């Protein structure tokens, strides 16, 4: 399997080299804007009537011992006998990262913040940013969640990155409008509609990052996993822990994107039949 191309920052973020990943995805989602690279392609759907400023939510208190390093306080290795360093199998979208986004048989829920969303599999845009599809205000795309297919799949060790728009064109709420309200110990779930298995992740901590912070390699590694930053396909991490990162935009509207990205982090705590 060829290495993952190293994307550049999209979303009007002036990032360089490997910083493209986190910035692109975060930018596009938050502004309802188009995505363009492994940075976060979230921007926000800012319309003429959209407020010029949106209050940045207070940082959520992390669980004891949590930091910008991957959470290791309670998670245990996933039950499957994964071999550290082995390539993770691709079962959802084993296609080129630059292939168009497409619906996949996953469903994402975060009950405490009212998220119940179908999932689209996304890769990289022509500008090497993590894609965050958008459309007219009436398009259902604003109510979808976006799984980055260059990372872990549900239940797999490593980082499963899920993003979503905070608002749509015109300023109305989008799928992740209330992500900033999520709290440590909340549980989010990803249902694999092929097997009927629901994977449950407990939120460990969440916070907002400035565009500068979200461009740092440490933060990028936590959001997407170190393999993505290195331009490699995903491998089983040494600790065998399955993690999730959930991303959207927040902060003040700059005219083309928001100035912060909000990210919640969690660890797999179990699975159950649908």
Secondary structure by P-SEA (a helix, b strand, c coil): ccccccccccccccccccaaaaaaaaaaaaaccccccccccccccccccccccccccccccccccccccccccccccccccccccccccccccccccccccccccbbbbbcccccbbbbbbbcccccccccccccccccccccbbbbccccccccccccbbbbbbcccccccccccccccccccccccccccccccbbbbbbbcccccccccccccaaaaaaacccccccccccccccccccbbbbbbbbcccccccccbbbbbbbbbcccccc
